[in-house]
Amino acid sequence: MNIVTGNKQFFKEVSAIKYEGHETDNPLAFRWYNAEQVVAGKPMKDWMRFACAYWHSFVGNGADPFGEPTHLYAWNTHTDPIARAKEKMDAAFEFITKMNIPFYCFHDVDVVDFTNDIAENEKRLFTIVEYAQQKQKDSGVKLLWGTANLFSHRKFMNGAATNPDFLVLTHAAAQVKAAIDATIALNGANYVFWGGREGYMSLLNTDMKREKEHLARFLHTAKDYARRNGFKGNFFVEPKPCEPTKHQYDYDSETVIGFLRQYDLLNDFKLNIEVNHATLAGHTFQHELQVAADAGVLGSMDANRGDYQNGWDTDQFPNNINEITEAMLVIMEAGGFQGGGINFDAKRRRNSTDNLDLFYAHIGGMDTFARALVVADKILNQSEYKKLRTQRYASYDSGEGKLFEAGKLTLEDLRNYAANHGEPNIVSGKQEYFENIINRYI
């Protein structure tokens, strides 16, 4: 990958981040992520398909409900919006290429500031798309996915595609059209829908059935437009249970899969699953991944973590090797992602204000996943993990158990089998032993 900078460097103190091995003490080097190292038949970079999230890394300013911004960017000083957007992209590609991250992803309003004029927004967006095309060509970095921000502007306070006001829905459509056009122009591999406010605060003023039908119609309309205009990639829906709305229609993986199936969208849509969204829904991240994998829709993931003491989406960088190892077991057994990859939908903490902190955060996240990949591969190939799981279900691999799975036994047959064979033995699930296997290989 070629390092690409603009007229000025924003990260002069950092050169290319390289793999130096497990024993290095260099905080600006990878200890585990070796992009070309082959694991289970393909390079790490192909398992991971890491992407840098434009919004958190180059737009998020560290502000919170109780305090002003703490991340004051050198690329955010121009008064002209196009000049400011170009410098932000200069900084982004300098960082991404120095990190050797092969992909990036963005919302439309991340790459350039929008106004309240649709035509002006489209003009601004495509001015920056042309700039991004050259950046991608010079660097080799690719667009993992694009999307439209349909939740920040006040007009979307009651939703976008689910808004009770048709005019608001049309404004959402205008943004999605432009974002799809931008994704196509940049050869984006995928397009994501995150329904940040596609839900309700109170059922008292909500026609839920109608809103969900509008959401489905909106997704079909956007999908049809993209296909007509040559988009060959995947569409992703990103589940989230709540926040900012009280109850969102994309609550979790099972909910989204049921929605896609009900409205005939499964042929084109897969899931982009976020760690912190899974835990907010009361699930583990592994559970959400497995649900998607079992349905054949494990498209991509947003990598982050929550805070055990906080009940909201904190978007911290991932660092829990046990949890990520369990996630990689699911991903590896599923054969990897379907079109997507691992984007770091994570932000530095409010008091992490140095440029180097952005590097430390991504290095730590990438190393955690790389280490988890190596560990998961060893577990799958060197331990009893797969054998023990197979043994738990051995009674379904022959005889009447196999006939049941094939749909060849009646309820009467099942009753008679139970009567003839007496009480079942108590068989241990060996949960602690399985947990020990994870720790043994870390």
C-alpha positions as CSV (number, residue, x, y, z in Angstrom):
1,M,0.0,0.0,0.0
2,N,1.3,3.5,-0.9
3,I,1.3,6.1,1.8
4,V,-0.7,9.1,0.5
5,T,-0.6,12.6,2.0
6,G,-1.9,15.9,1.0
7,N,-0.1,19.3,0.8
8,K,0.7,18.9,4.4
9,Q,1.1,16.0,6.7
10,F,-1.1,15.7,9.8
11,F,0.7,12.7,11.4
12,K,4.3,13.7,10.7
13,E,5.5,11.9,13.9
14,V,4.3,8.5,12.5
15,S,5.7,6.4,9.7
16,A,4.2,3.2,8.3
17,I,2.9,0.8,11.1
18,K,4.6,-2.6,10.5
19,Y,4.4,-6.1,12.0
20,E,7.3,-6.6,14.4
21,G,6.2,-9.8,16.2
22,H,5.0,-10.8,19.6
23,E,8.1,-9.7,21.4
24,T,8.3,-6.1,20.2
25,D,8.0,-3.2,22.7
26,N,7.3,-0.7,20.0
27,P,3.8,0.8,20.7
28,L,3.6,1.9,17.0
29,A,3.9,-1.6,15.6
30,F,1.7,-4.7,15.2
31,R,2.5,-7.6,17.5
32,W,-0.1,-10.0,16.0
33,Y,-1.5,-8.5,12.8
34,N,0.7,-9.8,10.0
35,A,-1.4,-9.0,6.9
36,E,0.1,-11.7,4.7
37,Q,0.3,-14.5,7.3
38,V,-1.9,-17.4,6.1
39,V,-4.4,-18.7,8.6
40,A,-6.8,-21.5,7.6
41,G,-6.0,-21.2,4.0
42,K,-6.0,-17.4,3.4
43,P,-4.1,-14.3,4.6
44,M,-5.1,-12.5,7.7
45,K,-6.0,-9.4,5.6
46,D,-8.6,-11.5,3.7
47,W,-10.2,-12.9,6.9
48,M,-10.4,-9.4,8.5
49,R,-10.9,-6.9,5.7
50,F,-10.3,-4.1,8.2
51,A,-11.9,-0.8,7.5
52,C,-11.4,2.6,9.1
53,A,-14.7,4.3,10.2
54,Y,-14.5,7.9,8.8
55,W,-17.0,9.4,11.3
56,H,-15.4,8.4,14.6
57,S,-11.7,8.8,13.5
58,F,-11.9,12.1,11.6
59,V,-15.2,13.7,12.6
60,G,-16.1,12.8,16.1
61,N,-14.8,15.6,18.4
62,G,-15.0,14.0,21.9
63,A,-18.0,16.1,23.0
64,D,-20.5,14.6,25.3
65,P,-23.8,15.8,26.8
66,F,-21.8,17.4,29.7
67,G,-18.9,18.9,27.9
68,E,-17.5,20.7,24.8
69,P,-15.2,19.1,22.2
70,T,-11.8,17.8,23.3
71,H,-10.6,16.5,19.9
72,L,-9.5,19.7,18.0
73,Y,-8.4,18.6,14.5
74,A,-5.8,20.4,12.5
75,W,-7.8,19.4,9.4
76,N,-11.0,21.2,10.6
77,T,-9.9,24.9,10.3
78,H,-10.9,26.0,6.8
79,T,-14.1,28.1,6.6
80,D,-14.7,26.9,3.0
81,P,-16.6,23.5,3.3
82,I,-14.9,21.9,0.3
83,A,-11.4,22.9,1.3
84,R,-12.2,21.6,4.8
85,A,-13.5,18.4,3.4
86,K,-10.4,17.9,1.2
87,E,-8.0,18.4,4.1
88,K,-10.1,16.0,6.2
89,M,-9.7,13.4,3.4
90,D,-6.0,14.1,3.2
91,A,-5.7,13.4,6.9
92,A,-7.9,10.3,6.6
93,F,-5.9,8.7,3.8
94,E,-2.6,9.6,5.4
95,F,-3.8,7.8,8.6
96,I,-5.3,4.8,6.8
97,T,-2.3,4.2,4.5
98,K,0.2,4.6,7.4
99,M,-1.9,2.0,9.3
100,N,-2.0,-0.3,6.3
101,I,-5.8,-0.6,6.6
102,P,-7.2,-1.8,3.2
103,F,-10.7,-0.3,3.4
104,Y,-12.6,2.7,4.8
105,C,-16.3,3.4,5.2
106,F,-18.4,6.6,5.6
107,H,-21.7,8.4,6.0
108,D,-22.4,11.0,3.4
109,V,-22.2,13.9,5.9
110,D,-18.9,12.6,7.2
111,V,-17.0,13.4,4.1
112,V,-18.4,16.9,3.6
113,D,-20.8,19.2,5.5
114,F,-24.3,19.3,4.2
115,T,-26.7,22.2,4.0
116,N,-30.5,22.3,3.8
117,D,-30.4,22.4,-0.1
118,I,-30.5,19.0,-1.8
119,A,-28.9,20.1,-5.0
120,E,-26.0,21.8,-3.1
121,N,-25.5,18.7,-1.0
122,E,-25.3,16.6,-4.1
123,K,-22.8,19.0,-5.7
124,R,-20.6,19.0,-2.6
125,L,-20.7,15.2,-2.2
126,F,-19.6,14.5,-5.8
127,T,-16.9,17.1,-5.6
128,I,-15.4,15.1,-2.7
129,V,-16.2,11.8,-4.5
130,E,-13.9,12.9,-7.3
131,Y,-11.2,13.7,-4.8
132,A,-11.7,10.3,-3.1
133,Q,-11.4,8.5,-6.5
134,Q,-7.9,9.9,-6.9
135,K,-7.0,9.1,-3.3
136,Q,-8.2,5.5,-3.8
137,K,-6.2,5.2,-7.0
138,D,-3.0,6.6,-5.5
139,S,-3.2,4.4,-2.3
140,G,-4.9,1.2,-3.2
141,V,-7.4,1.7,-0.4
142,K,-11.0,0.6,-1.2
143,L,-14.4,1.5,0.0
144,L,-15.9,-1.3,2.1
145,W,-19.3,0.5,2.2
146,G,-21.1,3.8,2.0
147,T,-24.2,5.0,3.7
148,A,-26.4,8.0,4.4
149,N,-26.9,9.7,7.8
150,L,-30.7,9.7,8.2
151,F,-30.7,10.3,11.9
152,S,-28.7,13.4,12.9
153,H,-30.7,16.2,11.2
154,R,-33.7,17.4,13.2
155,K,-36.1,16.6,10.3
156,F,-35.4,12.9,11.0
157,M,-36.5,13.2,14.7
158,N,-39.5,11.0,14.0
159,G,-37.6,8.7,11.6
160,A,-36.6,8.7,8.0
161,A,-38.2,5.9,6.0
162,T,-40.7,5.4,8.8
163,N,-41.5,9.1,9.3
164,P,-45.3,9.9,9.4
165,D,-44.6,12.9,7.1
166,F,-44.1,11.8,3.5
167,L,-42.0,14.9,2.7
168,V,-39.4,13.8,5.2
169,L,-39.3,10.3,3.6
170,T,-38.6,11.9,0.3
171,H,-35.7,13.9,1.8
172,A,-34.3,10.6,3.1
173,A,-34.7,9.1,-0.4
174,A,-32.7,12.0,-1.9
175,Q,-29.9,11.4,0.5
176,V,-29.9,7.7,-0.1
177,K,-29.9,8.2,-3.8
178,A,-26.8,10.4,-3.6
179,A,-25.1,8.1,-1.2
180,I,-25.7,5.1,-3.4
181,D,-24.4,7.1,-6.4
182,A,-21.3,7.9,-4.4
183,T,-20.8,4.3,-3.4
184,I,-21.1,3.1,-7.0
185,A,-18.7,5.8,-8.2
186,L,-16.1,4.7,-5.6
187,N,-16.6,1.0,-6.5
188,G,-17.9,0.4,-3.0
189,A,-18.3,-3.3,-2.1
190,N,-21.5,-2.8,-0.1
191,Y,-24.1,-0.3,1.0
192,V,-25.4,-0.1,4.6
193,F,-28.7,0.9,6.1
194,W,-28.7,1.8,9.8
195,G,-32.1,2.9,10.9
196,G,-30.9,5.2,13.6
197,R,-34.4,6.5,14.3
198,E,-36.5,3.9,12.4
199,G,-38.7,3.0,15.4
200,Y,-40.9,4.7,17.9
201,M,-40.9,6.5,21.3
202,S,-44.5,5.8,22.1
203,L,-47.1,3.5,20.6
204,L,-49.8,6.0,21.5
205,N,-48.9,8.1,18.4
206,T,-47.5,5.3,16.2
207,D,-49.0,3.2,13.4
208,M,-46.3,0.5,13.7
209,K,-47.6,-1.8,11.0
210,R,-47.7,1.1,8.5
211,E,-44.3,2.4,9.4
212,K,-42.7,-1.1,8.9
213,E,-44.4,-1.4,5.5
214,H,-43.0,2.0,4.6
215,L,-39.5,0.9,5.6
216,A,-39.8,-2.2,3.5
217,R,-41.0,-0.3,0.5
218,F,-38.2,2.2,1.0
219,L,-35.6,-0.5,1.0
220,H,-37.0,-2.2,-2.1
221,T,-37.0,1.2,-3.9
222,A,-33.4,1.9,-2.9
223,K,-32.3,-1.6,-3.8
224,D,-34.0,-1.4,-7.2
225,Y,-32.4,1.9,-8.0
226,A,-29.0,0.7,-7.1
227,R,-29.3,-2.5,-9.2
228,R,-30.6,-0.5,-12.2
229,N,-27.5,1.6,-12.0
230,G,-25.0,-1.2,-11.9
231,F,-24.4,-1.8,-8.2
232,K,-23.4,-5.5,-7.8
233,G,-22.6,-5.5,-4.0
234,N,-24.5,-6.4,-0.9
235,F,-27.0,-4.3,1.0
236,F,-26.5,-4.5,4.8
237,V,-29.0,-3.8,7.6
238,E,-27.4,-3.0,11.0
239,P,-29.5,-4.2,14.0
240,K,-29.8,-2.0,17.1
241,P,-32.5,-2.3,19.8
242,C,-32.8,1.2,21.1
243,E,-31.0,4.6,21.5
244,P,-31.8,7.0,20.1
245,T,-35.4,5.7,19.8
246,K,-37.0,3.7,22.6
247,H,-37.7,0.7,20.4
248,Q,-36.2,0.3,16.9
249,Y,-37.6,-1.9,14.2
250,D,-34.2,-3.5,13.6
251,Y,-33.9,-4.7,17.2
252,D,-31.6,-7.6,16.8
253,S,-30.5,-10.2,14.2
254,E,-33.5,-12.4,14.5
255,T,-35.8,-9.4,14.2
256,V,-34.1,-8.1,11.1
257,I,-34.0,-11.5,9.5
258,G,-37.7,-12.0,10.1
259,F,-38.4,-8.5,8.7
260,L,-36.3,-9.2,5.6
261,R,-38.0,-12.6,5.0
262,Q,-41.5,-11.1,5.5
263,Y,-40.9,-8.4,3.0
264,D,-39.0,-10.4,0.4
265,L,-35.6,-8.7,0.9
266,L,-33.4,-11.6,1.9
267,N,-32.1,-12.2,-1.6
268,D,-30.3,-8.8,-1.6
269,F,-29.8,-7.9,2.1
270,K,-27.4,-9.3,4.7
271,L,-26.5,-8.1,8.2
272,N,-23.9,-5.8,9.5
273,I,-23.6,-6.6,13.2
274,E,-22.2,-4.4,15.9
275,V,-20.8,-5.6,19.2
276,N,-22.3,-2.9,21.4
277,H,-25.7,-3.2,19.7
278,A,-25.7,-6.9,20.5
279,T,-25.1,-6.3,24.2
280,L,-27.7,-3.5,24.3
281,A,-30.2,-6.1,23.0
282,G,-29.4,-8.4,25.9
283,H,-27.3,-10.8,23.7
284,T,-23.7,-11.7,23.4
285,F,-22.0,-10.6,20.2
286,Q,-21.3,-14.3,19.4
287,H,-25.0,-15.0,19.6
288,E,-25.8,-12.3,17.0
289,L,-23.0,-13.5,14.7
290,Q,-24.3,-17.1,15.0
291,V,-27.9,-16.1,14.2
292,A,-26.7,-14.3,11.1
293,A,-24.4,-17.1,10.1
294,D,-27.0,-19.8,10.5
295,A,-29.4,-17.8,8.2
296,G,-26.6,-17.3,5.6
297,V,-26.6,-13.5,6.1
298,L,-23.3,-12.8,8.0
299,G,-22.3,-9.8,5.9
300,S,-20.1,-7.6,8.0
301,M,-19.4,-6.3,11.4
302,D,-18.9,-3.1,13.4
303,A,-16.0,-3.8,15.9
304,N,-16.2,-2.1,19.3
305,R,-17.2,-2.8,22.8
306,G,-19.5,-1.4,25.5
307,D,-18.8,-0.6,29.1
308,Y,-20.0,-3.0,31.7
309,Q,-21.0,-0.2,34.0
310,N,-22.7,2.0,31.4
311,G,-26.1,1.2,29.8
312,W,-25.5,3.0,26.5
313,D,-23.6,2.6,23.3
314,T,-20.0,3.7,24.3
315,D,-18.3,2.5,21.1
316,Q,-14.9,1.7,22.7
317,F,-12.2,0.0,20.8
318,P,-12.2,-3.8,21.2
319,N,-9.6,-5.4,23.5
320,N,-11.3,-8.4,25.2
321,I,-9.4,-11.4,23.7
322,N,-11.7,-14.0,25.1
323,E,-14.8,-12.4,23.6
324,I,-13.2,-11.8,20.3
325,T,-11.8,-15.3,20.1
326,E,-15.4,-16.7,20.6
327,A,-16.5,-14.4,17.8
328,M,-13.8,-15.5,15.5
329,L,-14.8,-19.1,16.1
330,V,-18.2,-18.3,14.7
331,I,-16.8,-16.3,11.8
332,M,-14.2,-19.0,10.8
333,E,-16.7,-21.8,11.0
334,A,-19.0,-19.7,8.8
335,G,-16.2,-19.3,6.2
336,G,-15.8,-15.6,6.8
337,F,-17.9,-12.6,5.9
338,Q,-20.1,-12.3,2.9
339,G,-18.9,-9.2,1.2
340,G,-18.1,-7.2,4.2
341,G,-15.3,-7.0,6.8
342,I,-14.4,-5.5,10.2
343,N,-14.8,-1.8,10.5
344,F,-13.8,-0.1,13.7
345,D,-17.0,1.7,14.7
346,A,-15.1,2.9,17.7
347,K,-13.9,6.2,19.0
348,R,-11.1,7.3,21.2
349,R,-12.1,8.3,24.7
350,R,-12.9,11.9,25.4
351,N,-9.6,12.4,27.2
352,S,-7.5,10.6,24.6
353,T,-6.6,13.8,22.8
354,D,-3.2,13.1,21.1
355,N,-2.8,12.1,17.4
356,L,-0.9,9.1,18.6
357,D,-4.0,7.9,20.5
358,L,-5.8,7.3,17.2
359,F,-2.9,4.9,16.2
360,Y,-2.7,3.2,19.5
361,A,-6.5,2.5,19.4
362,H,-6.5,1.0,15.9
363,I,-3.3,-1.0,16.5
364,G,-4.8,-2.5,19.6
365,G,-8.0,-3.4,17.9
366,M,-6.3,-5.0,14.9
367,D,-3.9,-6.9,17.1
368,T,-6.8,-8.2,19.2
369,F,-8.6,-9.6,16.2
370,A,-5.4,-11.0,14.6
371,R,-4.5,-12.8,17.9
372,A,-8.1,-14.1,18.2
373,L,-7.9,-15.4,14.6
374,V,-4.7,-17.4,15.4
375,V,-6.2,-18.7,18.7
376,A,-9.5,-19.7,17.1
377,D,-7.7,-21.6,14.3
378,K,-5.7,-23.6,16.9
379,I,-8.9,-24.3,18.8
380,L,-10.6,-25.6,15.7
381,N,-7.7,-27.7,14.6
382,Q,-5.8,-28.8,17.7
383,S,-8.3,-29.1,20.5
384,E,-11.4,-31.3,21.3
385,Y,-13.7,-28.3,20.7
386,K,-15.4,-29.5,17.5
387,K,-15.3,-33.2,18.6
388,L,-17.0,-32.4,21.9
389,R,-19.7,-30.4,20.2
390,T,-20.4,-33.1,17.7
391,Q,-20.6,-35.7,20.5
392,R,-23.3,-33.7,22.2
393,Y,-25.6,-34.2,19.2
394,A,-24.6,-37.7,18.4
395,S,-28.1,-39.1,19.1
396,Y,-29.3,-37.3,16.0
397,D,-26.7,-38.8,13.7
398,S,-28.3,-42.3,13.4
399,G,-31.4,-44.3,14.1
400,E,-34.6,-42.5,15.2
401,G,-32.8,-39.3,15.9
402,K,-31.7,-39.0,12.3
403,L,-35.2,-40.0,11.1
404,F,-36.6,-37.2,13.2
405,E,-34.3,-34.6,11.6
406,A,-35.4,-35.9,8.2
407,G,-39.1,-35.3,9.2
408,K,-39.9,-39.0,9.0
409,L,-41.3,-39.5,12.6
410,T,-44.8,-38.6,13.8
411,L,-45.6,-37.3,17.2
412,E,-46.9,-40.8,18.1
413,D,-43.5,-42.3,17.0
414,L,-41.7,-39.9,19.3
415,R,-44.0,-40.8,22.2
416,N,-43.5,-44.5,21.7
417,Y,-39.7,-44.1,21.6
418,A,-39.8,-42.3,24.9
419,A,-42.0,-44.9,26.5
420,N,-39.8,-47.8,25.2
421,H,-36.4,-46.3,26.3
422,G,-37.2,-44.9,29.8
423,E,-35.7,-41.9,31.5
424,P,-32.7,-40.3,29.7
425,N,-29.3,-40.2,31.3
426,I,-28.1,-36.9,32.7
427,V,-25.4,-35.8,30.3
428,S,-23.1,-32.9,31.2
429,G,-22.8,-29.9,28.9
430,K,-19.2,-29.4,30.1
431,Q,-19.5,-25.6,29.9
432,E,-16.5,-25.0,32.2
433,Y,-14.4,-27.4,30.1
434,F,-15.3,-25.5,26.9
435,E,-14.4,-22.2,28.6
436,N,-11.1,-23.7,29.7
437,I,-10.3,-24.7,26.1
438,I,-10.5,-21.0,25.1
439,N,-8.2,-19.9,27.9
440,R,-5.8,-22.8,27.2
441,Y,-5.0,-21.6,23.6
442,I,-4.9,-17.8,24.3
